[in-house]
Amino acid sequence: AVRTVRIRQVCKMDVVWLKRDVRLNDHVPFATAATSGRVFVILYIYEPDQLAHESVHGSHVAFINEGLEDLERQLQDRAGKNERRRLITTAHAEATQVLTALHAAQPLNRLLSHQETGHGSSFSRDRHVAAWCRRHGVKWQQIPQSAVVRGLRQDGSWHATWVCQLEAFLQEDAVENPFTGPKEHVSALLSERLLHFDLQSTLGTAEPRSSTVCLHDSGGVSSQRFPAASTLGVLTAHAHDRPERQKGGESVAVALLADFLQRRGEAYSGSISSPNSAWTACSRLSPYLSWGHISLRTVWQNVEGSRQDAKSARWKRSLQAFLTRLQWRSSYCQRFEMRCWMEHQHVCSAWEHLREGRTYMFGDRRLLGTLTEEDRLRAFMEGRTGYPMVDACMRCLLKTGWLNFRMRCMLVSFAVYNLWLDWRCIAGHLARCFLDYEPGIHYPQLQMQAGTTGCDLRCYSVTRQAKDQDPEGIFIRKYIPELQELPGKMALEPWKVRNSIPLGRTPEQYPPRIVDEVKTSNASKTVISAYQQWFQSGESKGGRQPPELETLLGAKRRKQSVHSTNAPQEVTCTGSNAAESNSSDGKKCNTLLESLQQGSMKLTLMHYGPWSCPRCTLINTPDSVCCEACNGSRAAESDNIPETCDQTGDSEDTAQWTLRQKTESQIIIDLD
C-alpha cells in the first residue's frame, strides 16, 4: 500500500480546465488528456473574482451548471454502472489557489484549456495563472476554440492574418469525442486514469477521492447538484434564475441545431427582425456558443453541409445568411481581442466632456423631465418607460434572457439617444439579462449602437419599430399585462387612448412616457453627429480637446460653401425651409442647430473614413471596398436615403439614423 501511494505521488497528472467549453465534442483538451497515457482530472472552478464581475447573473450560473450536469451524465453513461463517484472535480476558490492545492496533492504536468476572449477580469486571472504555471514548471496549453488570433495589432495587416486563421480553423475537422468506442475500453480509461479530488472549502488539503454518491437509475449525474449562484457569493439581487430561459447542456445544443437545420432554418432569412417571428426563425444557439456547450466549428460545418445539400433557394439563402452572422460574430470577437479596453473606454470620446454623472447633457435638461438619473435608469431596467415596445423587450429579457438582435439594438438606442444615459451604466444590466452574454460581442455592439465608435449613428424610433415589427401588438400584450385589453394597434401607443374608452383594465395602470421620444432623440443626434464628424476629420489627433457644439457647427459652415448642382452639395433643404439654405453662414448655423434640437429636421452625416456594412453592421477600414466580414458591398455613392440594416440585411426606413459613406463629406438635411 505504501509503495502504491509513492507511485501516485510521483506520477504527474494533466488537468483539463473547463471554462467556456463544457462539452465533449470538438474539445481538444479532452482529446489531448485522453490520449496522453497520463492520469488526468476534469476541473471546473467557481472563481470568486469572476463571479464578482458586473455581468454575472444567476441564470448564467444555472445554465453553466446544466452544462456540467449534462457532461457528468455523458461521462457516467460511458463509465458504466460500476462507476459510483463524481467524475468532474469542482472548487469554489481563486484559480491559483485551486491549482496550488491540486499540485500539492499530485504534481501537475500540464494544464489544458481552451483560449477565451473574455472581459478584463478574466484576462487578469489568466495572467496570474500563467505566472503560477511558470513558477511551478507546469506547461499551460491554451488551444484556440474560435478564429480569434492573439497578439494581432489594430493595423492594416491584421485582417488578412485573421481571414487565413478563420478559413483554416473552420476547414479543420472537428475533434471527435475521445470517450467513444468500445464500452469496455472507455470504462477502463475513465476508471483507471480519470481522478476526482474532493477540494475542501479551505483548500488546505486536496486528496484524490472516489466517494460513493447516489446516482439516478439511468446511471447519470450525481444527486449532489452543482452549487447555485446564491451559495457562491453572487449578489442577492442578481442570484435568481430566469423562469423561462433556455436550458443548458451539450445534448440540448445538438438537438437544437438539428431542429434548426431540419425545420426552422428555412424561415431564417427575412424573419429575424420581428420579436414574434424571430423566436423560432433564429437558431437560438447563441447561449450554447457563448458558454461553449457546442463549438463554433461544429455549428459551422453542419450548417455549411446542409447549405450545400439544400434543395430550395430559400433554404440556401437562409443558411448562407446564418453563416454570414457566424463570420460577423468571429470578426467582432477578434476586434475586441485587439481592443479589450472597449469594455470601459470609448473608441470616440469627443463628447465625453458633456457627461454629468451617468448622463450626457445633449441639450436642455428640461427635455429629461423631472425624473432623476436613477429614476430613468431604473425605469429602463424594469421595463417601465411608458414606451410599450421598449418595455415589452426589457420584460421579455427579464423573463427569458433572450431577445432578437434588432430589438436589442433598439433598447440601447433608447437608453442613449432618448434617456441620454452613458452606455457603460447599462452594460452590466444588459449583460446580466442576456443569457448569451459574450464579451467579444457585447461591448463592441454597445459602442456601435451608442455611436461611440465614431462612425455609426443608429437611432431607432421605438414607436416606428413597434408599428413595423409588432403591428398588431401581439408581442407587447404578451409581456405587458397592463395593455392586454387594448385591442389591435391601440397597444402600440396607449397614450393616445387614455381615458378615451371604457375598459376593465385601463392603460392608466401603465406608466406614462418618461421622455418625449422625438425631442430627446433630435437633441442627442445633433450633438453626436457633429462631434463624430469632428472626430473623423482628424482634428482630434494630438490630444486636441473638442470644441463647444455651437463653435463646431459655426466653424464648419464658415469653411464650407454651397456648391453648384453638378458638385456634391454641402446642405440640401427641401420644403418650406429651402430658402433658409441661402441665408448667411451664421444664420444657417443657428437655424440648423435650433431646427434639429426642436425636432423639425433630420441630419445624416456622409463621411469619408471607416464605414459600417449595411448588411452585417461590421465597422470596416476606410480603404476596403467590400465588407471584411460578410463580403457585402459598400453603400453605393448614389444612395441619398439614410438607412440602417440589421443582421438580416433588410434595410430600415429613414426613421432610423446612420452615418452613410460618401467620397465627399457633406451634410444632408431632410424635413420630416
Number of C-alpha atoms within 10 A of each C-alpha: 5 6 7 8 10 10 10 15 13 11 14 17 26 28 25 25 22 21 17 21 27 27 26 23 20 21 23 23 23 25 18 14 24 22 10 11 12 15 20 25 22 21 19 19 17 18 20 15 14 19 19 15 15 15 21 23 28 24 26 26 24 21 23 24 21 21 26 25 23 22 23 19 21 19 23 25 17 24 23 18 14 10 20 18 19 26 25 20 18 21 20 21 20 16 22 18 18 23 21 20 20 23 17 15 16 19 20 23 21 19 23 22 23 20 19 22 22 17 23 17 13 16 14 13 17 16 11 14 19 16 14 18 20 12 9 13 12 18 15 18 14 15 14 15 20 20 22 25 20 13 9 16 13 13 8 9 10 16 19 11 11 19 18 11 16 18 11 12 18 17 12 10 12 17 15 14 16 18 21 12 11 9 14 11 13 19 22 14 18 21 17 12 16 20 22 21 24 18 21 15 10 11 17 12 15 19 15 16 14 16 12 11 14 15 19 11 8 10 20 21 25 20 12 10 11 15 15 17 24 16 10 18 14 22 16 12 9 18 21 18 21 19 11 13 17 18 16 23 24 25 15 18 25 17 10 17 21 16 13 22 19 11 12 17 23 22 20 25 23 18 19 23 25 22 22 17 17 20 16 17 23 22 19 20 19 19 23 30 19 20 24 24 30 29 24 22 21 17 20 17 17 13 21 16 13 16 20 12 11 16 10 10 11 15 22 20 18 21 26 18 20 22 19 20 18 18 20 21 17 21 25 22 27 25 22 23 24 19 16 21 14 22 19 13 14 19 17 18 16 22 22 14 12 14 14 12 11 16 19 20 22 24 18 11 11 10 18 20 12 12 13 10 17 11 13 22 21 13 17 21 19 12 24 22 24 19 25 28 31 26 22 20 23 26 21 22 23 22 15 19 26 24 21 19 17 20 23 20 19 22 21 28 28 25 21 24 30 28 27 26 25 20 23 17 14 19 20 16 16 22 20 21 28 24 28 23 22 21 24 26 21 22 24 25 19 24 23 23 26 28 27 23 21 26 29 26 26 24 26 28 21 23 16 16 23 24 15 14 19 20 18 17 24 18 21 27 21 13 21 20 15 17 23 18 15 21 13 13 15 16 29 27 18 22 18 10 14 14 12 9 10 8 10 7 14 19 22 14 10 20 17 15 14 21 21 13 19 15 19 26 25 24 25 22 24 24 23 22 23 21 24 24 25 19 19 17 14 10 13 16 10 7 7 10 12 18 14 14 17 14 11 17 21 19 15 16 18 12 8 13 12 14 11 9 7 6 9 16 17 18 19 14 16 12 9 8 12 13 10 14 19 12 12 11 18 14 15 18 22 14 16 22 19 15 17 22 24 14 18 15 19 22 21 24 24 23 22 19 19 18 27 25 26 25 25 25 22 21 22 19 17 13 11 12 14 15 22 20 24 20 13 16 14 19 17 10 12 7 11 12 12 22 20 28 20 19 22 22 18 18 15 17 17 17 18 22 23 25 24 27 24 21 11 14 17 20 19 18 18 19 15 10
